Amino acid sequence: MIQRLSTKLQVQLSLPGAEKLKKVTFQNVVENPDEAQILKLGQLMKELDVENTQLDGVIITSQSRVSK
């Protein structure tokens, strides 16, 4: 039996002058989120950050438990 546990999104932003990416995580999002909605969230986070921030990408992580 496969039991869905959670889905999370991690928005990765590239800040001007910074070597490492800034990561913003959203826990317990809807199962199988739409690609357009994911990119819209990333763009919103980019707009809310400092000027010249760029969206590097969004990572989707889904967790499930498999049991007898």
mmJSON file of the N, C-alpha and C atoms, coordinates in Angstrom:
{"data_MODEL":{"atom_site":{
"group_PDB":["ATOM","ATOM","ATOM","ATOM","ATOM","ATOM","ATOM","ATOM","ATOM","ATOM","ATOM","ATOM","ATOM","ATOM","ATOM","ATOM","ATOM","ATOM","ATOM","ATOM","ATOM","ATOM","ATOM","ATOM","ATOM","ATOM","ATOM","ATOM","ATOM","ATOM","ATOM","ATOM","ATOM","ATOM","ATOM","ATOM","ATOM","ATOM","ATOM","ATOM","ATOM","ATOM","ATOM","ATOM","ATOM","ATOM","ATOM","ATOM","ATOM","ATOM","ATOM","ATOM","ATOM","ATOM","ATOM","ATOM","ATOM","ATOM","ATOM","ATOM","ATOM","ATOM","ATOM","ATOM","ATOM","ATOM","ATOM","ATOM","ATOM","ATOM","ATOM","ATOM","ATOM","ATOM","ATOM","ATOM","ATOM","ATOM","ATOM","ATOM","ATOM","ATOM","ATOM","ATOM","ATOM","ATOM","ATOM","ATOM","ATOM","ATOM","ATOM","ATOM","ATOM","ATOM","ATOM","ATOM","ATOM","ATOM","ATOM","ATOM","ATOM","ATOM","ATOM","ATOM","ATOM","ATOM","ATOM","ATOM","ATOM","ATOM","ATOM","ATOM","ATOM","ATOM","ATOM","ATOM","ATOM","ATOM","ATOM","ATOM","ATOM","ATOM","ATOM","ATOM","ATOM","ATOM","ATOM","ATOM","ATOM","ATOM","ATOM","ATOM","ATOM","ATOM","ATOM","ATOM","ATOM","ATOM","ATOM","ATOM","ATOM","ATOM","ATOM","ATOM","ATOM","ATOM","ATOM","ATOM","ATOM","ATOM","ATOM","ATOM","ATOM","ATOM","ATOM","ATOM","ATOM","ATOM","ATOM","ATOM","ATOM","ATOM","ATOM","ATOM","ATOM","ATOM","ATOM","ATOM","ATOM","ATOM","ATOM","ATOM","ATOM","ATOM","ATOM","ATOM","ATOM","ATOM","ATOM","ATOM","ATOM","ATOM","ATOM","ATOM","ATOM","ATOM","ATOM","ATOM","ATOM","ATOM","ATOM","ATOM","ATOM","ATOM","ATOM","ATOM","ATOM","ATOM","ATOM","ATOM","ATOM","ATOM","ATOM","ATOM"],
"id":[1,2,3,4,5,6,7,8,9,10,11,12,13,14,15,16,17,18,19,20,21,22,23,24,25,26,27,28,29,30,31,32,33,34,35,36,37,38,39,40,41,42,43,44,45,46,47,48,49,50,51,52,53,54,55,56,57,58,59,60,61,62,63,64,65,66,67,68,69,70,71,72,73,74,75,76,77,78,79,80,81,82,83,84,85,86,87,88,89,90,91,92,93,94,95,96,97,98,99,100,101,102,103,104,105,106,107,108,109,110,111,112,113,114,115,116,117,118,119,120,121,122,123,124,125,126,127,128,129,130,131,132,133,134,135,136,137,138,139,140,141,142,143,144,145,146,147,148,149,150,151,152,153,154,155,156,157,158,159,160,161,162,163,164,165,166,167,168,169,170,171,172,173,174,175,176,177,178,179,180,181,182,183,184,185,186,187,188,189,190,191,192,193,194,195,196,197,198,199,200,201,202,203,204],
"type_symbol":["N","C","C","N","C","C","N","C","C","N","C","C","N","C","C","N","C","C","N","C","C","N","C","C","N","C","C","N","C","C","N","C","C","N","C","C","N","C","C","N","C","C","N","C","C","N","C","C","N","C","C","N","C","C","N","C","C","N","C","C","N","C","C","N","C","C","N","C","C","N","C","C","N","C","C","N","C","C","N","C","C","N","C","C","N","C","C","N","C","C","N","C","C","N","C","C","N","C","C","N","C","C","N","C","C","N","C","C","N","C","C","N","C","C","N","C","C","N","C","C","N","C","C","N","C","C","N","C","C","N","C","C","N","C","C","N","C","C","N","C","C","N","C","C","N","C","C","N","C","C","N","C","C","N","C","C","N","C","C","N","C","C","N","C","C","N","C","C","N","C","C","N","C","C","N","C","C","N","C","C","N","C","C","N","C","C","N","C","C","N","C","C","N","C","C","N","C","C","N","C","C","N","C","C"],
"label_atom_id":["N","CA","C","N","CA","C","N","CA","C","N","CA","C","N","CA","C","N","CA","C","N","CA","C","N","CA","C","N","CA","C","N","CA","C","N","CA","C","N","CA","C","N","CA","C","N","CA","C","N","CA","C","N","CA","C","N","CA","C","N","CA","C","N","CA","C","N","CA","C","N","CA","C","N","CA","C","N","CA","C","N","CA","C","N","CA","C","N","CA","C","N","CA","C","N","CA","C","N","CA","C","N","CA","C","N","CA","C","N","CA","C","N","CA","C","N","CA","C","N","CA","C","N","CA","C","N","CA","C","N","CA","C","N","CA","C","N","CA","C","N","CA","C","N","CA","C","N","CA","C","N","CA","C","N","CA","C","N","CA","C","N","CA","C","N","CA","C","N","CA","C","N","CA","C","N","CA","C","N","CA","C","N","CA","C","N","CA","C","N","CA","C","N","CA","C","N","CA","C","N","CA","C","N","CA","C","N","CA","C","N","CA","C","N","CA","C","N","CA","C","N","CA","C","N","CA","C","N","CA","C","N","CA","C","N","CA","C"],
"label_alt_id":[null,null,null,null,null,null,null,null,null,null,null,null,null,null,null,null,null,null,null,null,null,null,null,null,null,null,null,null,null,null,null,null,null,null,null,null,null,null,null,null,null,null,null,null,null,null,null,null,null,null,null,null,null,null,null,null,null,null,null,null,null,null,null,null,null,null,null,null,null,null,null,null,null,null,null,null,null,null,null,null,null,null,null,null,null,null,null,null,null,null,null,null,null,null,null,null,null,null,null,null,null,null,null,null,null,null,null,null,null,null,null,null,null,null,null,null,null,null,null,null,null,null,null,null,null,null,null,null,null,null,null,null,null,null,null,null,null,null,null,null,null,null,null,null,null,null,null,null,null,null,null,null,null,null,null,null,null,null,null,null,null,null,null,null,null,null,null,null,null,null,null,null,null,null,null,null,null,null,null,null,null,null,null,null,null,null,null,null,null,null,null,null,null,null,null,null,null,null,null,null,null,null,null,null],
"label_comp_id":["MET","MET","MET","ILE","ILE","ILE","GLN","GLN","GLN","ARG","ARG","ARG","LEU","LEU","LEU","SER","SER","SER","THR","THR","THR","LYS","LYS","LYS","LEU","LEU","LEU","GLN","GLN","GLN","VAL","VAL","VAL","GLN","GLN","GLN","LEU","LEU","LEU","SER","SER","SER","LEU","LEU","LEU","PRO","PRO","PRO","GLY","GLY","GLY","ALA","ALA","ALA","GLU","GLU","GLU","LYS","LYS","LYS","LEU","LEU","LEU","LYS","LYS","LYS","LYS","LYS","LYS","VAL","VAL","VAL","THR","THR","THR","PHE","PHE","PHE","GLN","GLN","GLN","ASN","ASN","ASN","VAL","VAL","VAL","VAL","VAL","VAL","GLU","GLU","GLU","ASN","ASN","ASN","PRO","PRO","PRO","ASP","ASP","ASP","GLU","GLU","GLU","ALA","ALA","ALA","GLN","GLN","GLN","ILE","ILE","ILE","LEU","LEU","LEU","LYS","LYS","LYS","LEU","LEU","LEU","GLY","GLY","GLY","GLN","GLN","GLN","LEU","LEU","LEU","MET","MET","MET","LYS","LYS","LYS","GLU","GLU","GLU","LEU","LEU","LEU","ASP","ASP","ASP","VAL","VAL","VAL","GLU","GLU","GLU","ASN","ASN","ASN","THR","THR","THR","GLN","GLN","GLN","LEU","LEU","LEU","ASP","ASP","ASP","GLY","GLY","GLY","VAL","VAL","VAL","ILE","ILE","ILE","ILE","ILE","ILE","THR","THR","THR","SER","SER","SER","GLN","GLN","GLN","SER","SER","SER","ARG","ARG","ARG","VAL","VAL","VAL","SER","SER","SER","LYS","LYS","LYS"],
"label_asym_id":["A","A","A","A","A","A","A","A","A","A","A","A","A","A","A","A","A","A","A","A","A","A","A","A","A","A","A","A","A","A","A","A","A","A","A","A","A","A","A","A","A","A","A","A","A","A","A","A","A","A","A","A","A","A","A","A","A","A","A","A","A","A","A","A","A","A","A","A","A","A","A","A","A","A","A","A","A","A","A","A","A","A","A","A","A","A","A","A","A","A","A","A","A","A","A","A","A","A","A","A","A","A","A","A","A","A","A","A","A","A","A","A","A","A","A","A","A","A","A","A","A","A","A","A","A","A","A","A","A","A","A","A","A","A","A","A","A","A","A","A","A","A","A","A","A","A","A","A","A","A","A","A","A","A","A","A","A","A","A","A","A","A","A","A","A","A","A","A","A","A","A","A","A","A","A","A","A","A","A","A","A","A","A","A","A","A","A","A","A","A","A","A","A","A","A","A","A","A","A","A","A","A","A","A"],
"label_entity_id":["1","1","1","1","1","1","1","1","1","1","1","1","1","1","1","1","1","1","1","1","1","1","1","1","1","1","1","1","1","1","1","1","1","1","1","1","1","1","1","1","1","1","1","1","1","1","1","1","1","1","1","1","1","1","1","1","1","1","1","1","1","1","1","1","1","1","1","1","1","1","1","1","1","1","1","1","1","1","1","1","1","1","1","1","1","1","1","1","1","1","1","1","1","1","1","1","1","1","1","1","1","1","1","1","1","1","1","1","1","1","1","1","1","1","1","1","1","1","1","1","1","1","1","1","1","1","1","1","1","1","1","1","1","1","1","1","1","1","1","1","1","1","1","1","1","1","1","1","1","1","1","1","1","1","1","1","1","1","1","1","1","1","1","1","1","1","1","1","1","1","1","1","1","1","1","1","1","1","1","1","1","1","1","1","1","1","1","1","1","1","1","1","1","1","1","1","1","1","1","1","1","1","1","1"],
"label_seq_id":[1,1,1,2,2,2,3,3,3,4,4,4,5,5,5,6,6,6,7,7,7,8,8,8,9,9,9,10,10,10,11,11,11,12,12,12,13,13,13,14,14,14,15,15,15,16,16,16,17,17,17,18,18,18,19,19,19,20,20,20,21,21,21,22,22,22,23,23,23,24,24,24,25,25,25,26,26,26,27,27,27,28,28,28,29,29,29,30,30,30,31,31,31,32,32,32,33,33,33,34,34,34,35,35,35,36,36,36,37,37,37,38,38,38,39,39,39,40,40,40,41,41,41,42,42,42,43,43,43,44,44,44,45,45,45,46,46,46,47,47,47,48,48,48,49,49,49,50,50,50,51,51,51,52,52,52,53,53,53,54,54,54,55,55,55,56,56,56,57,57,57,58,58,58,59,59,59,60,60,60,61,61,61,62,62,62,63,63,63,64,64,64,65,65,65,66,66,66,67,67,67,68,68,68],
"pdbx_PDB_ins_code":[null,null,null,null,null,null,null,null,null,null,null,null,null,null,null,null,null,null,null,null,null,null,null,null,null,null,null,null,null,null,null,null,null,null,null,null,null,null,null,null,null,null,null,null,null,null,null,null,null,null,null,null,null,null,null,null,null,null,null,null,null,null,null,null,null,null,null,null,null,null,null,null,null,null,null,null,null,null,null,null,null,null,null,null,null,null,null,null,null,null,null,null,null,null,null,null,null,null,null,null,null,null,null,null,null,null,null,null,null,null,null,null,null,null,null,null,null,null,null,null,null,null,null,null,null,null,null,null,null,null,null,null,null,null,null,null,null,null,null,null,null,null,null,null,null,null,null,null,null,null,null,null,null,null,null,null,null,null,null,null,null,null,null,null,null,null,null,null,null,null,null,null,null,null,null,null,null,null,null,null,null,null,null,null,null,null,null,null,null,null,null,null,null,null,null,null,null,null,null,null,null,null,null,null],
"Cartn_x":[0.836,0.0,0.886,0.591,1.343,0.5,1.074,0.389,1.161,0.502,1.131,1.316,2.52,2.805,2.784,3.57,3.614,4.285,4.047,4.725,5.225,6.473,6.989,7.664,7.716,8.379,9.509,10.641,11.767,12.093,11.831,12.137,13.595,14.368,15.785,16.003,16.543,16.754,18.241,18.649,20.026,20.083,20.812,20.916,22.14,22.027,23.178,24.357,25.518,26.727,26.884,25.934,26.018,26.382,27.251,27.652,26.605,26.01,25.041,23.629,22.786,21.391,20.619,19.648,18.728,17.596,17.241,16.229,15.058,13.852,12.633,11.761,11.404,10.674,9.229,8.326,6.9,6.523,6.072,5.718,4.252,3.931,2.558,1.744,2.273,1.53,0.636,-0.257,-1.18,-0.405,-1.005,-0.398,-0.419,0.653,0.798,0.485,1.236,0.971,1.214,0.481,0.569,1.864,2.525,3.801,3.672,2.611,2.417,2.272,1.577,1.406,2.729,3.527,4.83,5.718,5.752,6.573,6.047,4.735,4.142,4.585,4.598,5.072,6.533,7.355,8.767,8.941,8.157,8.239,7.801,6.761,6.308,7.394,8.059,9.133,10.291,10.568,11.624,11.278,10.029,9.592,9.621,9.39,9.375,10.773,11.773,13.147,13.82,15.107,15.859,15.907,16.18,16.242,17.307,17.045,17.925,18.053,17.163,17.136,16.599,17.185,16.746,16.218,15.188,14.665,15.562,16.178,17.046,16.229,15.211,14.368,13.57,12.718,11.905,12.047,12.312,12.441,11.165,10.6,9.415,9.867,9.48,9.804,8.505,8.264,7.079,7.529,6.858,7.172,5.971,6.251,5.224,5.782,4.885,5.274,4.696,5.521,5.075,5.073,3.922,3.829,2.977,3.058,2.275,0.858],
"Cartn_y":[-1.178,0.0,1.249,2.176,3.422,4.539,5.19,6.284,7.58,8.573,9.873,10.593,11.098,11.811,13.322,13.814,15.266,15.627,16.85,17.428,18.802,19.127,20.456,21.052,22.36,23.1,23.914,23.947,24.784,25.728,27.021,28.041,28.435,28.399,28.752,30.054,31.04,32.363,32.679,33.331,33.762,35.25,35.585,36.971,37.627,38.911,39.598,39.641,39.217,39.256,38.096,37.169,36.037,34.767,33.952,32.699,31.605,31.539,30.5,30.953,29.998,30.284,30.508,31.391,31.569,30.578,29.826,28.789,29.099,29.108,29.339,28.1,27.443,26.182,26.362,25.713,25.694,24.241,23.976,22.62,22.319,21.051,20.561,21.273,21.358,21.94,20.859,21.244,20.297,19.221,18.048,16.946,17.244,16.93,17.152,18.596,19.566,20.968,21.199,22.154,22.506,23.276,22.971,23.611,25.131,25.628,27.071,27.735,27.079,27.634,27.635,26.597,26.524,27.675,27.898,28.987,30.354,30.479,31.738,32.018,30.986,31.14,31.577,30.955,31.338,32.78,33.225,34.612,35.585,35.219,36.07,36.215,35.099,35.155,36.006,35.929,36.745,38.221,38.582,39.977,40.523,39.653,40.091,40.247,39.712,39.773,41.058,41.175,42.368,42.537,43.751,44.064,43.207,42.831,42.022,40.562,40.091,38.679,37.901,36.731,35.895,34.563,34.035,32.719,31.663,30.831,29.769,28.517,28.243,27.072,26.734,25.721,25.239,23.724,23.206,21.77,21.265,20.193,19.551,18.266,18.087,16.867,16.244,14.998,14.263,13.088,12.896,11.768,10.852,9.552,8.53,7.395,6.692,5.534,4.296,3.26,1.987,0.979,0.356,-0.627,-1.812,-2.874,-4.08,-3.914],
"Cartn_z":[0.0,0.0,0.0,-0.89,-0.958,-0.331,0.658,1.36,1.131,0.553,0.311,1.638,1.879,3.116,2.917,1.968,1.77,0.454,0.033,-1.119,-0.696,-1.04,-0.721,-1.945,-1.966,-3.038,-2.437,-3.143,-2.722,-3.876,-3.658,-4.653,-4.46,-5.554,-5.487,-6.245,-5.514,-6.073,-6.135,-7.214,-7.391,-7.068,-5.999,-5.567,-6.186,-6.538,-7.12,-6.138,-6.612,-5.797,-4.822,-4.779,-3.85,-4.619,-4.024,-4.659,-4.465,-3.274,-2.968,-3.309,-3.629,-3.921,-2.623,-2.667,-1.547,-1.765,-0.718,-0.837,0.089,-0.473,0.287,0.118,1.235,1.176,1.621,0.883,1.205,1.489,2.715,3.139,2.822,2.673,2.543,1.469,0.268,-0.851,-1.463,-2.366,-2.983,-3.743,-3.839,-4.566,-6.067,-6.766,-8.205,-8.622,-8.111,-8.482,-9.973,-10.534,-11.943,-12.214,-13.315,-13.658,-13.739,-14.345,-14.48,-13.107,-12.189,-10.844,-10.077,-10.284,-9.619,-10.089,-11.396,-11.934,-11.493,-11.373,-10.906,-9.469,-8.624,-7.25,-7.241,-8.068,-8.159,-8.585,-9.565,-10.026,-8.934,-8.178,-7.071,-6.01,-5.683,-4.687,-5.194,-6.486,-7.095,-6.965,-7.24,-7.175,-5.749,-4.765,-3.374,-2.789,-3.45,-2.948,-3.427,-3.169,-3.545,-5.062,-5.483,-6.913,-7.609,-8.836,-9.686,-9.249,-8.37,-8.018,-9.211,-9.469,-10.58,-10.048,-10.685,-10.333,-10.966,-10.131,-10.63,-10.955,-10.141,-10.371,-9.134,-9.259,-8.141,-8.082,-6.898,-6.687,-6.023,-6.587,-6.021,-5.345,-4.076,-3.342,-2.844,-3.24,-2.788,-1.942,-0.817,0.06,0.157,0.064,0.196,1.053,1.697,2.502,1.86,1.728,1.184,2.319,2.545,3.62,3.186,3.929,3.652,4.107],
"occupancy":[1.0,1.0,1.0,1.0,1.0,1.0,1.0,1.0,1.0,1.0,1.0,1.0,1.0,1.0,1.0,1.0,1.0,1.0,1.0,1.0,1.0,1.0,1.0,1.0,1.0,1.0,1.0,1.0,1.0,1.0,1.0,1.0,1.0,1.0,1.0,1.0,1.0,1.0,1.0,1.0,1.0,1.0,1.0,1.0,1.0,1.0,1.0,1.0,1.0,1.0,1.0,1.0,1.0,1.0,1.0,1.0,1.0,1.0,1.0,1.0,1.0,1.0,1.0,1.0,1.0,1.0,1.0,1.0,1.0,1.0,1.0,1.0,1.0,1.0,1.0,1.0,1.0,1.0,1.0,1.0,1.0,1.0,1.0,1.0,1.0,1.0,1.0,1.0,1.0,1.0,1.0,1.0,1.0,1.0,1.0,1.0,1.0,1.0,1.0,1.0,1.0,1.0,1.0,1.0,1.0,1.0,1.0,1.0,1.0,1.0,1.0,1.0,1.0,1.0,1.0,1.0,1.0,1.0,1.0,1.0,1.0,1.0,1.0,1.0,1.0,1.0,1.0,1.0,1.0,1.0,1.0,1.0,1.0,1.0,1.0,1.0,1.0,1.0,1.0,1.0,1.0,1.0,1.0,1.0,1.0,1.0,1.0,1.0,1.0,1.0,1.0,1.0,1.0,1.0,1.0,1.0,1.0,1.0,1.0,1.0,1.0,1.0,1.0,1.0,1.0,1.0,1.0,1.0,1.0,1.0,1.0,1.0,1.0,1.0,1.0,1.0,1.0,1.0,1.0,1.0,1.0,1.0,1.0,1.0,1.0,1.0,1.0,1.0,1.0,1.0,1.0,1.0,1.0,1.0,1.0,1.0,1.0,1.0,1.0,1.0,1.0,1.0,1.0,1.0],
"B_iso_or_equiv":[0.0,0.0,0.0,0.0,0.0,0.0,0.0,0.0,0.0,0.0,0.0,0.0,0.0,0.0,0.0,0.0,0.0,0.0,0.0,0.0,0.0,0.0,0.0,0.0,0.0,0.0,0.0,0.0,0.0,0.0,0.0,0.0,0.0,0.0,0.0,0.0,0.0,0.0,0.0,0.0,0.0,0.0,0.0,0.0,0.0,0.0,0.0,0.0,0.0,0.0,0.0,0.0,0.0,0.0,0.0,0.0,0.0,0.0,0.0,0.0,0.0,0.0,0.0,0.0,0.0,0.0,0.0,0.0,0.0,0.0,0.0,0.0,0.0,0.0,0.0,0.0,0.0,0.0,0.0,0.0,0.0,0.0,0.0,0.0,0.0,0.0,0.0,0.0,0.0,0.0,0.0,0.0,0.0,0.0,0.0,0.0,0.0,0.0,0.0,0.0,0.0,0.0,0.0,0.0,0.0,0.0,0.0,0.0,0.0,0.0,0.0,0.0,0.0,0.0,0.0,0.0,0.0,0.0,0.0,0.0,0.0,0.0,0.0,0.0,0.0,0.0,0.0,0.0,0.0,0.0,0.0,0.0,0.0,0.0,0.0,0.0,0.0,0.0,0.0,0.0,0.0,0.0,0.0,0.0,0.0,0.0,0.0,0.0,0.0,0.0,0.0,0.0,0.0,0.0,0.0,0.0,0.0,0.0,0.0,0.0,0.0,0.0,0.0,0.0,0.0,0.0,0.0,0.0,0.0,0.0,0.0,0.0,0.0,0.0,0.0,0.0,0.0,0.0,0.0,0.0,0.0,0.0,0.0,0.0,0.0,0.0,0.0,0.0,0.0,0.0,0.0,0.0,0.0,0.0,0.0,0.0,0.0,0.0,0.0,0.0,0.0,0.0,0.0,0.0],
"pdbx_formal_charge":[null,null,null,null,null,null,null,null,null,null,null,null,null,null,null,null,null,null,null,null,null,null,null,null,null,null,null,null,null,null,null,null,null,null,null,null,null,null,null,null,null,null,null,null,null,null,null,null,null,null,null,null,null,null,null,null,null,null,null,null,null,null,null,null,null,null,null,null,null,null,null,null,null,null,null,null,null,null,null,null,null,null,null,null,null,null,null,null,null,null,null,null,null,null,null,null,null,null,null,null,null,null,null,null,null,null,null,null,null,null,null,null,null,null,null,null,null,null,null,null,null,null,null,null,null,null,null,null,null,null,null,null,null,null,null,null,null,null,null,null,null,null,null,null,null,null,null,null,null,null,null,null,null,null,null,null,null,null,null,null,null,null,null,null,null,null,null,null,null,null,null,null,null,null,null,null,null,null,null,null,null,null,null,null,null,null,null,null,null,null,null,null,null,null,null,null,null,null,null,null,null,null,null,null],
"auth_seq_id":[1,1,1,2,2,2,3,3,3,4,4,4,5,5,5,6,6,6,7,7,7,8,8,8,9,9,9,10,10,10,11,11,11,12,12,12,13,13,13,14,14,14,15,15,15,16,16,16,17,17,17,18,18,18,19,19,19,20,20,20,21,21,21,22,22,22,23,23,23,24,24,24,25,25,25,26,26,26,27,27,27,28,28,28,29,29,29,30,30,30,31,31,31,32,32,32,33,33,33,34,34,34,35,35,35,36,36,36,37,37,37,38,38,38,39,39,39,40,40,40,41,41,41,42,42,42,43,43,43,44,44,44,45,45,45,46,46,46,47,47,47,48,48,48,49,49,49,50,50,50,51,51,51,52,52,52,53,53,53,54,54,54,55,55,55,56,56,56,57,57,57,58,58,58,59,59,59,60,60,60,61,61,61,62,62,62,63,63,63,64,64,64,65,65,65,66,66,66,67,67,67,68,68,68],
"auth_comp_id":["MET","MET","MET","ILE","ILE","ILE","GLN","GLN","GLN","ARG","ARG","ARG","LEU","LEU","LEU","SER","SER","SER","THR","THR","THR","LYS","LYS","LYS","LEU","LEU","LEU","GLN","GLN","GLN","VAL","VAL","VAL","GLN","GLN","GLN","LEU","LEU","LEU","SER","SER","SER","LEU","LEU","LEU","PRO","PRO","PRO","GLY","GLY","GLY","ALA","ALA","ALA","GLU","GLU","GLU","LYS","LYS","LYS","LEU","LEU","LEU","LYS","LYS","LYS","LYS","LYS","LYS","VAL","VAL","VAL","THR","THR","THR","PHE","PHE","PHE","GLN","GLN","GLN","ASN","ASN","ASN","VAL","VAL","VAL","VAL","VAL","VAL","GLU","GLU","GLU","ASN","ASN","ASN","PRO","PRO","PRO","ASP","ASP","ASP","GLU","GLU","GLU","ALA","ALA","ALA","GLN","GLN","GLN","ILE","ILE","ILE","LEU","LEU","LEU","LYS","LYS","LYS","LEU","LEU","LEU","GLY","GLY","GLY","GLN","GLN","GLN","LEU","LEU","LEU","MET","MET","MET","LYS","LYS","LYS","GLU","GLU","GLU","LEU","LEU","LEU","ASP","ASP","ASP","VAL","VAL","VAL","GLU","GLU","GLU","ASN","ASN","ASN","THR","THR","THR","GLN","GLN","GLN","LEU","LEU","LEU","ASP","ASP","ASP","GLY","GLY","GLY","VAL","VAL","VAL","ILE","ILE","ILE","ILE","ILE","ILE","THR","THR","THR","SER","SER","SER","GLN","GLN","GLN","SER","SER","SER","ARG","ARG","ARG","VAL","VAL","VAL","SER","SER","SER","LYS","LYS","LYS"],
"auth_asym_id":["A","A","A","A","A","A","A","A","A","A","A","A","A","A","A","A","A","A","A","A","A","A","A","A","A","A","A","A","A","A","A","A","A","A","A","A","A","A","A","A","A","A","A","A","A","A","A","A","A","A","A","A","A","A","A","A","A","A","A","A","A","A","A","A","A","A","A","A","A","A","A","A","A","A","A","A","A","A","A","A","A","A","A","A","A","A","A","A","A","A","A","A","A","A","A","A","A","A","A","A","A","A","A","A","A","A","A","A","A","A","A","A","A","A","A","A","A","A","A","A","A","A","A","A","A","A","A","A","A","A","A","A","A","A","A","A","A","A","A","A","A","A","A","A","A","A","A","A","A","A","A","A","A","A","A","A","A","A","A","A","A","A","A","A","A","A","A","A","A","A","A","A","A","A","A","A","A","A","A","A","A","A","A","A","A","A","A","A","A","A","A","A","A","A","A","A","A","A","A","A","A","A","A","A"],
"auth_atom_id":["N","CA","C","N","CA","C","N","CA","C","N","CA","C","N","CA","C","N","CA","C","N","CA","C","N","CA","C","N","CA","C","N","CA","C","N","CA","C","N","CA","C","N","CA","C","N","CA","C","N","CA","C","N","CA","C","N","CA","C","N","CA","C","N","CA","C","N","CA","C","N","CA","C","N","CA","C","N","CA","C","N","CA","C","N","CA","C","N","CA","C","N","CA","C","N","CA","C","N","CA","C","N","CA","C","N","CA","C","N","CA","C","N","CA","C","N","CA","C","N","CA","C","N","CA","C","N","CA","C","N","CA","C","N","CA","C","N","CA","C","N","CA","C","N","CA","C","N","CA","C","N","CA","C","N","CA","C","N","CA","C","N","CA","C","N","CA","C","N","CA","C","N","CA","C","N","CA","C","N","CA","C","N","CA","C","N","CA","C","N","CA","C","N","CA","C","N","CA","C","N","CA","C","N","CA","C","N","CA","C","N","CA","C","N","CA","C","N","CA","C","N","CA","C","N","CA","C","N","CA","C","N","CA","C","N","CA","C"],
"pdbx_PDB_model_num":[1,1,1,1,1,1,1,1,1,1,1,1,1,1,1,1,1,1,1,1,1,1,1,1,1,1,1,1,1,1,1,1,1,1,1,1,1,1,1,1,1,1,1,1,1,1,1,1,1,1,1,1,1,1,1,1,1,1,1,1,1,1,1,1,1,1,1,1,1,1,1,1,1,1,1,1,1,1,1,1,1,1,1,1,1,1,1,1,1,1,1,1,1,1,1,1,1,1,1,1,1,1,1,1,1,1,1,1,1,1,1,1,1,1,1,1,1,1,1,1,1,1,1,1,1,1,1,1,1,1,1,1,1,1,1,1,1,1,1,1,1,1,1,1,1,1,1,1,1,1,1,1,1,1,1,1,1,1,1,1,1,1,1,1,1,1,1,1,1,1,1,1,1,1,1,1,1,1,1,1,1,1,1,1,1,1,1,1,1,1,1,1,1,1,1,1,1,1,1,1,1,1,1,1]
}}}
